[in-house]
Amino acid sequence: MQRSLLLLLCLLLAVVPCLECGRAKTIDYDALDKAWEAGDAEEELRTEGDEHYKQLQDKNEQEAKALGPQMIFVTMKEKGGRRREPLPDVASRWKEMLWNGGVDVNIYEVADAKLLVGLQKGIFVEDVMRFIDDQHDVQEYEWNGKTYPAGRKSKKHGHHKRHKKGTNKRQRKITANGPDKDSKHNKHPHAKRQHPRLQTQITDTTKSKDMRAPSDEL
């Protein structure tokens, strides 16, 4: 009995130092990282992933600013002595048309012949500009510090049509003059011309056959 107790005490005395050694070997990695990073600049500590994430974040912020609320100033044409449609009516009509197209805008009269088109979602600014460009009573519009004359697309199409008409006229002239030039030489395109020597040979052979015919009968 006493021996068993002594053995148990010996085992405990042998195990306790081993446990303490195991605890002492545990490494605090957080403290080690902080020790390594001590004295280094922030730029040196950034990884490629951190740089890429920062670039994406900056890009998203720029796009958010660009696609934020936008304003377009529209200058209407002067009608002279003719009566022009009231600007409040034009504003309500445009607002309804754009709303039906899926774009929400607010339009205000800011001058005698000028409207302000405001939209909260800048992603639709190109659609609104195309809509304004198609309106016949618009003289010009301004967005982002740049002025654009209205009706740019229709002018391009008109120039293209005039150019096309000119080419058609030239084609008709060519086709009209073409048959007159070719008719002298191409009256019988499939007819074959015979050489004069060949014609004389053919006549000589026919004459010889006619002269030989009586002798054969005799």
Summary of the structure (lengths in Angstrom):
residues: 218
radius of gyration: 49.1
end to end distance: 168.8
largest distance: 170.0
contacts: 441
relative contact order: 0.06
helix: 62%
strand: 13%
